[in-house]
């Protein structure tokens, strides 16, 4: 019984990590695709405020933001 509970716990953690990783990859791909939207003039010197606005506009959940 103990082994079964341990196995179920391990599988649920593994699935959660896999889903989080897939979501992270999607968010990264979106960031790369939106690069020209974030920096329309190519000026990355203004990165802080532009990234902040971009991330704020995404309406991310806390976990996604972190």
Secondary structure, 3 states (H helix, E strand, C coil): CHHHHHHHHHHHHHHHHHHHHHHHHHHHHHHHHCHHHHCCCCCHHHHHHHHHHHHHHCCCCHHHHC
